[in-house]
Amino acid sequence: MTRRTIESGEPIYSNKALAGPNHALSIKSPMQSYLQRFDADFAPKLNKRAKTFRLMFELLEANCRDFIKIVETGCVREEGCWDGDGCSTVLFNDYVKARGKFSSVTSVDINADHLKLAKQLVNPKGEWFHQFVLQDSVAWLGQRPGCGSIDLLYLDSFDFDPQNPHPSSLHHLKELAAAQKCLIPGSIIAVDDNHADGTGKGRYVHDYLNDLGIPILADDYQKVWIWK
Ligand SMILES: C[S@@+](CC[C@H](N)C(=O)[O-])C[C@H]1O[C@@H](n2cnc3c(N)ncnc32)[C@H](O)[C@@H]1O
């Protein structure tokens, strides 16, 4: 499997892939300004993830639903680790706070210390719009209460080991399988930690979505798709 590199300024999504009830890019949302905030405050720190995180926020901005739901597996485990891990928890928290209108994020992680740090960093007051779940991600996604739809499913849990790639790649495929019932046309799926040789957390997710005929929107260190 080869990876398509995102060149500077090159569009990294196609209108065809975005066609759907939740992604009317022609409609300007009042939150367009979030992209300016992202570009100014976060993109410079994100390095290899800057363009693909921006794509996720562009797609969320084009989602006209009154409120959106983000689910991430694997929370922030080190303060300021923008280049290393990506600080997804901090970004998603910032976005749902800015978007308001009952948008929310859930972070599920198997490590209590990591969750404790994440809560301290982004939600020390325990506000409702960011929930934290201490559980194996596959088990939780499989039992997810209420099973409301997910607008962005961000998979970044079980660490990838290049010497032993299978367990991590398989775990992320299991996460997608467990979450599939919560996906709706237009749901964004993203997987972190992918490498130029085709290995990474998203290896089997990529194979599976390809077999389903779902085109990849961005094939880089982070892989991004839209469910249909
Ligand atoms: C790479 S870190 C996540 C980084 C975070 N997304 C960020 O951008 O800063 C991976 C996290 O996944 C968690 N993890 C590992 N295995 C897991 C599992 N089976 N279920 C849930 N979380 C898991 C680890 O405890 C760790 O906190």
The ligand as a Gaussian input file, in Angstrom:
#p B3LYP/6-31G(d) Opt

LIG

0 1
 C       -0.783000       7.693000      21.571000
 S       -1.632000       7.864000      23.081000
 C       -2.979000       8.893000      22.649000
 C       -2.525000      10.253000      22.296000
 C       -3.601000      11.283000      22.143000
 N       -4.619000      10.891000      21.189000
 C       -2.978000      12.585000      21.741000
 O       -3.227000      13.046000      20.603000
 O       -2.264000      13.177000      22.547000
 C       -2.360000       6.285000      23.235000
 C       -3.302000       6.150000      24.422000
 O       -4.093000       4.975000      24.203000
 C       -4.318000       4.361000      25.439000
 N       -4.666000       2.957000      25.202000
 C       -3.828000       1.924000      24.920000
 N       -4.530000       0.792000      24.762000
 C       -5.837000       1.113000      24.930000
 C       -7.059000       0.372000      24.895000
 N       -7.061000      -0.942000      24.658000
 N       -8.211000       1.034000      25.114000
 C       -8.200000       2.364000      25.368000
 N       -7.092000       3.109000      25.413000
 C       -5.927000       2.494000      25.207000
 C       -3.040000       4.590000      26.227000
 O       -3.283000       4.503000      27.612000
 C       -2.634000       5.982000      25.778000
 O       -3.099000       6.962000      26.664000

